[in-house]
Amino acid sequence: MDVNEKHIVIGNSKFEYRFKTPIERALHYKLLAENLQKKYSSMRYDAWLRRRGVRRRISHYYAKARCIIEDWVKKTSHRIVVLARQHQYAVAREDLTGLVESLMKLPREHKVSLLILSYRRISEWIDWQCGKHGVPSIAVDPMDTSTKCPRCSSKMRENGYRVLKCPRCGFEADRDTVAILNIEKRALTQMGGSLATPTAPQMTDVDPNRCGEPMNPLRGTHAL
């Protein structure tokens, strides 16, 4: 499982599926709150703090943004773990310890989006759902999962928008595909399993059914 600003990508060397994040809706309400704060502020003091109606509206917008993310995290983590249980997969994710510190180095707009998405909250709910449903959960080292070639471990290079290509073996795939293949490989190593030489899986970026599951049945290695 790989998490980015716009999608949670789940899969392995046999399949790939994406859950869209609600980051744009959450950012919309955050922007409404910030605009109100700017409108009712001056160089001397923040006038919005003394206006009860404006203060309540701002609080409502911030709360709305948080609720959108929280609701999405709960529902999506449940869908992922139930899907893994049905097909006897383990859920492998990146160890996000120290994530906040690393985000501080990113550009402001990108950093804000990732902080709102709350990667740490996602990992907490995934682990909780795994414990509830009896699904194995494995946290792996996140270093270079999106840039290292899953076939030969060489450093991959940009070859288009979010597309990487290995200069050594020629393996080419979307950045998220590279990440889930590396996460699977590391998870299987920790589990004592093995991984066949990866090939780029066919994309299945389609709408889920009402249960949040992909339309096509899932088969393959036992790491998700």
Secondary structure, DSSP 8 states (H G I E B T S, - for coil): -EE-SSEEEEE-SS-EEEEE--HHHHHHHHHHHHHHHHHT--SS--GGGG-HHHHHHHHHHHHHHHHHHHHHHHHHHHHHHHHHHHTT--EEEE--TTHHHHHTTS-HHHHHHHHHHTHHHHHHHHHHHHHHHT--EEEE--TTTTTB-TTT--B-EE-STTEEE-TTT--EEEHHHHHHHHHHHHHHHHHT-----------------TTS--SS---S-S--
